[in-house]
């Protein structure tokens, strides 16, 4: 059974897509961290940098937005060739822009002037004449049918659109309702923009719950379960615009046990943040993300099968390809991704693993590109990350290890403390006493392993070195006064 679970609290909203009891997609949003992707702003050109072909736009946020001067819309498959006209920008000019990528680290939000209003079945592009279909609609007859229906709907010629994958099998009534809804929305946006001066927020996109419902709640989902009465009513109202049939699948959760715990999802969510992911066979993945590179290492682990090493490698790698695709979605990892599979001798086995990975990524909503597989079992790919990662929304870097994931050992800190004592004694001759305050483990190690060195320092420099246990101090926290 395929389900969408919605857990709505005052401080947090969470949405999980579950397929046969296995967590497949997970989203989280806090009121203070709500995404700005999809928002439309009236901005002002702050500066133009010809060397990188970009402009920085003031949209009223701390960081200026980044806008390429070529301003090319996201690639789609056009119905007919469209001539691109280069837009010339000037400093101080007001421009209507949409956020397509969140500010990440030191980078401001990525902007485009090609506004896209996403509906249930198509994306309306009111400032662009492009018209096309999702490349994931592969059936030629269905493509022609959908194009024919949109011609009957008679979308204004100056307005473009992209037909979404979820439109497969839908009739003209459903598509027309979507078009009319989006045209009305655009009229409101345009009117509000004309009444406001830059910088100003003109349109705020849906929150995480409505976005997931809009993009993922399809006929393939058996149930949508929500544990909040307010969200239950809001989803009813939202879906009444798009699909009366889907409303019948909404279920209000009334039990006392928390929804995610009752569905055995909470434990699966915790595993999202682990670097080592075990699979059913006993093999496991090690996932190591950095700012722009993600390395996924495949290990056979406890996998044991009475077959030759080549067959074992194929079995483990195939399972790992499916799990890696799932983890990329769950964690929303992006940038350059390198997957190090177990070596395989036969070319057809390497092609099979590549096929499994591509098939497992087919429902991934993020843009990705796979560069192939090497004879050493390495797959290089790229995946676009639009939002902040799930981990960054739930965790901060450890203030002690500063994101390293490791801290110094007790012995290392004891040796460091001894060196620091020598330095302070030499820099402050004449001192009569020094007091060391540190974690009990560090103090005990010092007195046990370095007792003679401490006595030598006291005798040579004629001073007293005292020690104070600080039970609540971190291992790396040492004070010498």
Buried (B, 14 or more C-beta within 10 A) or exposed (E): EBBBBBBBEEEBBBBBBBBEEEBBBBBBBEEEEBBBBBBBBBBBBBEBEEEEEBBBBBBEBEEBBBBBBEBEBEEBEBBEEBEEEEEEBEEEBBBBBBBBBBBBEEEBBBBBBBBBBBBBBBBBBBBBBBBBBBEEBEEEEBBEBBBEBBEEBEBEEEBBBBBBBBBBEBEEEBBBBBBEBBBEBBEEBBEBBEEEEBBBBBBEBBBBBBBBBBBBBBEEBEEBBBBBEEBBEBBEEBBEEBBEEBBEBBEBBEEEEEBBEBBEBBEBBEEBEEEEBBBEBBBBBBBEBEEEEBBBBBBBBEBEEEEEEBBBBBBBBBBBBBBBBBBBBBBBBBBBBBBBBBBBEEEEBBEBBBEBBBEBBEBBEBEBEBEEBEEEBBBBBEBBBBBBBBEBBEEEEEEEEEEEEEBBBBEBBBBBBBEBBEEEBEEEEEEEEBEBBBBBBBBBBBEEBBEEBBEEBBEEBEBEBEBEEBEEBBBBBBEBE
